[in-house]
Amino acid sequence: MFKKPKRTIHLQLKTKKFKPVIDPRIKYNVLPGTVRLEKEETESIRLVDYKGLQQKEAAKKMNTSQSTVQRMLAKGRKKVADALINAKTIEL
């Protein structure tokens, strides 16, 4: 069994959920769902997109490799885009 490496996460959350306001005038074929961002995905987005660090710098802060940060960023960004485009709740 693969043991998940211990990564350093400095993220201090002020909330654990972002939820869109659903317009009652719109008829949805399918009700919007929820996307769940893992801590590592959220931290990589915070460090690279919000703080402006390079992926290599973010990897050092998270105690992981640059390729892992790149993979977590891609997964996290895809989830955020899905939530924004499809009016889904984002859980952290």
Secondary structure, DSSP 8 states (H G I E B T S, - for coil): -------------S-SEE-----TTS--SS---EEE--HHHHHHHIIIIIS---HHHHHHHHTS-HHHHHHHHHHHHHHHHHHHHTT-EEE-
